[in-house]
């Protein structure tokens, strides 16, 4: 059983992943606590978002870096990155939104921003290698493929709640959809 603070953080990540401007009451309801209890742990929205950001950046960055380092084969790396995003679930969607939102000041000197940049550069490098090998459509930019990647991850995360398929079957369907979409 999760402790209350962890439940609040996980709930906030799930709710803010869908709508970053969602009211704190919705977070409290999702965590099955009162708003008053939420405020015993977090003074305000900014504090809660900051803690969520730390949790997300820590777990998603670790998962993505592990996926990149999983193999020297670019196709295996790309598949592993897709699965890592799916495993991160709603954290992955919020991770991207927090780094690409209007209120984010991107500073390459900031460790979190530098790590985000490193992950994107690795993704870009993998795509370029796959394009040179003729395994990925060379007319698609890595930015386009990254947006598609995020869309497949988010769709898969949402689909998990509405299917009887196993986690492994869902991941394989996501990979099949993704690779077919970006193949030449």
N, C-alpha and C positions, 0 to 999 in steps of 0.2 A: 504494500500500500504506500502510495506516495505521500510525503508530508505536504502540509498545506501550501507552503511557499513554492514547492516544486509544481504542485497542481496549478497554482495561479500562473506561474511562468509558462507552463505547457499550454494552458488554456489561452493565455494572452497570445502566444505564438500562433496558435490555431486561428483565433479570432482576427488578430491583426494581419495574418497571412491572407485572409479574405478581404479585410477592409481595415486599413491602417488607422482610419478615423473612427472606428467603432467605439461606442461608449464603454466606459469601464464597467458599467452595470452588466453589459453583455459578457464581458470577461468573467465577472463574478458569477453570473448565472451558469456559464459553461463550466466553471470550476466547482459548481454546486456549493457556493459559499455566499455570504452576504457581502454587500459593498463595504460595510464597516470592517469585516474581517480582512478584505483585500487591503484596506488602508492601514491595518495594523502592520502589514508587511511592506507596503509601498506607499510613500507619502503622496505621490501623484502619478499621473500618466507618464511624465518624463522619466521618472525613476524606473518605472516598470518597463518602459520601452528600452531604456539603457541596459537593464539587466537582461532583457530578452535579446538585445543586440549582442551582448557578450556571449550568451549561451549559444546563439545561432552561429556566430562567427567561429566560436571554438569548435563546435561539433561539425558544421558544414565544411569549414576549411580543412579540418582533419580528414573527413571522409573524401573530399575531392583530391587532396594531396595523396592519400593512400591509393585512390583509384588511378591517379596518374602514374604512381610508382609501381603499380601492380604488374606491369609488363613493359617490355621494350617495343612491343608490337602496337602501332597506333590504333588499329581497329579494336584490339582488346582494351586498350586504355579508354577509348571512346565509349565502349559498351560499359566498362566499369564506372565511368563517370556518370552515365545515365542511371545505372543502378544505385550509385551513391546518392544521387539527387532524389531518387524515389525513396530510398531508405531514410533520407533526411525528412521527407514528407513536407509538411507545411512549413517547416523551418527553411527549406530550400527556396520556396517562393518568397518568403519574407526576406531572406538573405539577399536575394536579387533586388527586391523592391527598396530595401534600405540603402543599397549602394547605387541605385539608379534613380532615386526619388529626387524631386525638386529641392527638398530641404537638405540634401546631402552635399556637403562641401568635400569634394574629393581632393585629398592631399597625399601625394605619393610618399611624403615623409612619415605619414601615419602608418604604423605597422599593419593595422587592419586593411587600410586601403592598398598598401604595398602587397600584402598577401592576396587580396582580391585581384590586383593587377597580374600577379604572378600566375594565378590560376587561369585567368583569361588568356595570358600569353601562352601558357602550356596548351590550352584548348586550341588556340589559333595555330600553333605549331603542329599539333596532331592533325587538324583539318588540312593544313597545307601538305603535310606528308601523304595523307590519304588521297588528296586531289592529284598529287604527282604520281601516285600508284594507280590512278584511275578508278579508285574505289568510292570516291565522293565527287558529285557533280562540281566541276570546276567553275561553272557559271554562278554558283552560290557563294556569297561572301561568308567568312567565318562568323561575322556578326549575325547574318541571316540564320545560319545554322545554329548559332547559340540561342537565338530567340525560339527557333523550332524546338531545340533541346529543352528549354524551359517549359514550353507549351506541352510537350510530351510528358515531362515530369509532372506538371500540375494536373494534367488530364488523368494520368495514371493514379496519382494520389487521390483524386476525387472519385475515380472509378472503383478503387479498393473498397469503398463503403457500400457499393451497389452491385457487387458480384459475389458469386459463390466460388469463383476460381481461387486457386492457391496463390500465395505471394509470388512463388516462382513462375507460375503460369502468367500472371499479370506482368511481371518483368519481361518475360520472353515476348509477350504480345507488344509491349511498349517498344522493345528493341526492334522487333520485326517492322513495326510501323515507322520508326525513326529511320532505320537504315534504308528502308524502301523509299522514303521521302527524300533522302539526300543522295541516293545512288544515281549514277549517270544514266 
